[in-house]
Amino acid sequence: MINKRLLVKNLLAHNDENSFYDKKRFISIGEKEGKAKFLKHVCALANSNPKNNSFIVVGVEDEDNKIVGVDFFDDSKIQNLVNAYLNNPPIISYENIPFPHLSEGKVVGLVTIKSTGKVCSLRKNIWKYYGGAVFFREGSISLPKVFDIELVDINSEKVTTIEQHARNNIELTLDGVIDFINNRHADLTSDYKVFKEQFVVCWAGHKKKVKDNTYYSRVDIELINEQVKLFYSTLDEVSIHYDDAIFSILEYVQLGLGKEQKYYPLEEVSIVFMDNGSYRIDSELVFDPPQFDRKALFHIYNSNNALVRKIENNIRLTPAEKTDLHYLPDSYLICYLNGFEEAKEQMEHASPILKQWDRKVHQSLKLAQRILRKVRYN
């Protein structure tokens, strides 16, 4: 069992960017250019490593390898993105790796890429890359190839050695459990569960009972053995269920117009632990978007745009407008879910503006964009 935090440290400590490893300050797959560059690197790493894993570490400064972290990223449908744009798509995962020195909510992203052993290529045009293009790694650069292609395995021994040095042990697991419960979440209700005598899942949050059901807010859930953060949110609520082999998380989101707010089930994620020392993560989107009167939404959509323009132009908001601003992320999302496709671009435009104006509203907007991404991937 690989401790992913150790794996990241080994990649950063012993290797410059090369044909099986890349590092990024951040990735942006919400817009076309960022999505295209990400797919190019995935394609190149898969083709350069036909028989072993390759990696992208996200949240690291390129010049000095300083770990600065990125926001928690929910990767549940990222495989769908790769499948949509690549021929012979590799198996890909994005994991959130906590580091002790990072601020709350910040993690290091670890993208693991496993080739199918066949040549991977772009399936269709995206940004400035043409469908059919094939990429390989040459040192730290992903380059297109236009001649006859043969996949060559040159990295298996190196990658195997790095992964062996990142193996987990009992001391790391116990230290991880104690740190999670006693240090990082001393102010929250914390618990843990051991699955199949070797997997340890820890979770923490504000716990509340509603009739016969238990819910958690400000939730953090980690698979301690691998130092992987499975779920994190300061806003959503979740319910947790488990038996001897399965740990399930049902996430709820609060949506509505103005003060009329309701909770809606969004996604159920189940971690299934096997007797052979492996596990898999299954996810199912269970979201049924709320529907509203289109004429009313048209008015709200235009009001949101006007609010953003006033902030952008440093025009003072009235008390009523400040209240409306609090609900802007939700109402933009509801507009999108009710057929206002342009609401997505408006949310992207508003993000840097709101980040400077009100960090709490910006945090809500990031949550709304995460929900939008889940719905679009499905």
N, C-alpha and C positions, 0 to 999 in steps of 0.2 A: 504494500500500500504506500503510495507516494505522498509525502507531505509537500503540498504545492507551494507553501511559503519557502521551504528549503530549495525546491526546484527553481523558483524565481531567483533566489539568492545565488545559486550555483550558476545559472545562466548569466547573471549580471557580473559575477565575480571572475569567471574563468573564460568568458568568450566575448569578443566583440561581435557585432552583427555579422552574420555569415549566412551560409546556404541553408541552415536549419533553424535560424533564430533571428527575429527582428524585434525592435523596440520602438514604441511610439509614445509621444507625450499624451496623445489622446487619439481616438478615432471618431469619425462622425459619419454614421450611416443613415442619418436622417435627410441628407441632401445628396444630389446626384454626384458631385465631384468626390466627396468623401466616400460614398458607397463604391464608386468605381475604383478608387485607389485601394480600398480595403479588399475588394474582390481580386484586383491585380496581385496583391501580395499573397493572398490565400492561394491563388492559382500557381504563382511562382514557387512558393514553399512546397506545395503538394507535388509539383513536377520535379523539384530538386531533391525530394526525399520520398521515393516510391515505396520504401520498406520500413520507414520509422516515423515517429512523430516529429513534427516541427512546431515552432512556437512563435507567438507574437506577445510580447509583454507590454501592457498599456499602463501609462501613468509614471513614466520614467523620463527624466531629462536626457536628451541625446548627448550633450557635451560631457557630463560628469557622472552619469548613471544615478543621479540623485532620485530617490523614490519620493515623488510628490503626490501620487495617488490621483484617482478619478472618482466620479460619482458611481455608486452601486448601479450596475447595469443588468437588467433582466434579459437573459439571453434565450428564453424558451423557444423562440421561433427563428433564431438566427440561421439555423440549418435550412429553413424554408427559403431564406434570402439566397443562400449559396446555391441551393438546388435550382432556383428560378433562373440564375444567370450563368451557371457553369455547366459545361458538359463533363461527364465523369466527375461529379462534385465529390470532394473529400468529405469525410466525417469530421465535423467541426464542433467544438464546444467553447463557450466563454464562461470562465469561472471568476468569481470575485474573491480575492485573497486579502484578508485583513492583515495589516502590519501595526504593531503596537504604537508607533510614533505618529501615525496618521490621525487626523481629526475625525470626529464622529461622522459616519456616513461615507468616508473616503476609503477606498480599497485600491489594490492593484489588479488590473484585469489580466487574465491569462487565457489567451486563445490557443487551443491545442488543435492541430490539423493532422489528420491521418489520411494519407492517400489511398485510393482504391487500387493503385498499381498501374493505372491506365493514364494516358495523357489527358490532362485537364486543360480546357480551353473555354474562352468566353462563348456563351451560347448566342448572345445578341449584342447589338451596339449599346454602349453606355458611356456617356460623357464623350471623351475623345478617343475611346478604344473601340475597335471594330469587332463585330461578331466573328468568331473563328480564331481570334488572336490567342497565341500561346505564350506564356511567360515562364522564365526560369530565373533563378538567383545566380548572380555573379558577384561574389563577395557579399556586400551589404546592399546591393542594388537589384531590383526586379526588372528584368529586361525582356522584351519580346523576341521570339525566335521565329525565323521565316524559312528555315531549311528543314530537311528531314530530321525527325525528332526521335531520340532514343533515351529512355529513362535509365539513368545510371545511379546505382546505390553507392554512395561514398561516405555516408554519415552514420550508419547504424551503430558502429562500435562506439563512436563519440557520444551519441545520444543515450545509448544503453548505460554507459559509464556515469553520465550526468544524472540519469534517473535512479541508478543504484545508490548514488551518494545522497539522494533525497528521500530514501526510505524512512518511514515513520518508525517510532519505537514507543515503548510504554511510558518512558519519562516525558517525552514530548506530549503524549496524549494527556497524561495526568496534569502536567503544567498548563496545558490548554484549557482543561475543564476548570481548574482552580482560578485561573486568570479570568475566564469568562464570567464565572459566578461571583467571585469575591472582589474583583477589581473593576472590570469594565462595566458590570451591571449590578453593582451593589445596591443601587436605588430602585431596582425593578424586581418583580417576581421571576425567579429563575428556576430552571429544572433541567434534567438530563435523562436520557434513556439509552441503554445499551442494546444494540441489535445484533443477533447472530454471534454473540460473545466477542465481537471485535469492533463494531462500528459504534461510535459515541456521537449522539446528536444533543446539542445544548440549545435551549431557547430561553428568551427573556422578554418581558413586556409588562405593560400595565394590564392587570387581569381584572375582568369584571364578569359577573354572572347575570344573565338575563333569562329568567325562568329556569329551564333545565340546561341551558347552553352557556358555555364559557367562551369569552372572546378576549383577544389581546390587542392592544394598541402600542405604538412605539416599539415595534417588534424587531428582534434580531434573532436569527436562527443560523447555527453553524454546524457543519460536519467537522468535528474536532480533529479526527484522525488525519484528514487531508488539508486542514486549515482552509476550508472553503466556506464562504458565507452563502447560505442557501436562500436567505430572504432578509431584506432590510427595508423598513419604512418608518418614517416618523409621523405619517398621516393616516395610512390605511388601517383597517382592522382585519384580523384573521381569526379563524377558528382552527384548532389543531386536534387531530385525531391520530391514534396509532394503535397498532397491535404488536405482535412479536416480530413481524417481518416488514411492516409498512408504516411509514410516517407521512401523513397527509396534511397539507396546508390549503385551506380554502380562503382566498383573499376577497374581501369586500371593498367596494369603493363608494364613497358618499358623493351623490350627484343630485343636482336639482337647479331650479332657477330661483335666485334670491334666497329667501329664508325657507322655502319649501324643499327640504333636503330629505333624501331617502338613501338607504344602503342597498346596493345591488351586488350579488355575487359576480366576481370577475373571472377568476381562474382557479382551478384546483390543480395543485402540484403534488405528486406522490413519489416518494423515494422508496423503491422496492429493494430490499436487501436479500441477497441470495446466500445459500449455504456454501458456495464455492469461493467466498471472499470478494465477490463483486456486487455491484448495485447498478440500478438504472433509475433515471428520473423521467417520469411520465407527466405530461401536462395536458390539460383540457380547458379551453376557453368556454366558460359557461355564461358569458355575459349576454344579456338581452337588453339592448340599449333602450332607454326611455324615449318615448315619442311625444312631441309637443306640437302645438299649432304653428304652422309654418309662417303665418303672417306675424305672429308675436315674436318668433325667432328672428325674422328679418329685421324687426325693430331693434331687438337686443344686439344682433350682430353689428348693425350700423352704429349703435351707441358704444359698443366696445371699441370699434375702430376710431371713433371720435375721442374716446378716453386716451387711447394710446397716442394719438396725434397731439393731444394737449400736453401729455407728459413729455413727449419728444420735443415739443416747442417750449418747454418750461413755463407752461401756463398753469396758474394755481387752480386746484380742484376745489369744488364746493364740498361741504360735508356729505351731501347725498352722493356725489360722484366718488368720493373716497369709499363709501359703503359699496357702491356698484363695482369698484375696482377689486374689492375683496372677492367678488363672485365671478370676475372676468374669466379666469382659467376654466372653471366649470362650464360657463355659458358658451365659451368658444368650442369646448369639446362637444357639448350637446348639439351645437349648430352643425359641427362636422358629422356627428352621428345621425343627423336628420337631413343630410344631403347637401350641406354647404361645404363643398370640397375645398373652396378657397380659404376656409377657416384654418386649415393646416399651415398655409403660408403666413397667415396673419399671426398665428401663434409663434412661428419661428422669428418673424419680424419683431414681435413684442418682447421676446425673451431677453435680449441684452438691455433693452430699455427698462424693463421691470427689475432686472438685476440691480441696476443702479438706484432705482426708486424705492423699492420695497422688497427686501429679501424674502419675507414670508410669502408674499404674493408670487414671487418668482419661484419659490419652492413648490407652491401649488401648481404653477404652470408646468413645471418639470414633471410632476406627477400626471397631469392631464396629457402631456406629450407621451409619457410612457404607456398610458392606457391606449392612446391613439395608435402607437406603434404596434401594440399587441393585436389590436383589431385589424390593422392593415396587413400584418403578417399572416393572419388567418384567412 
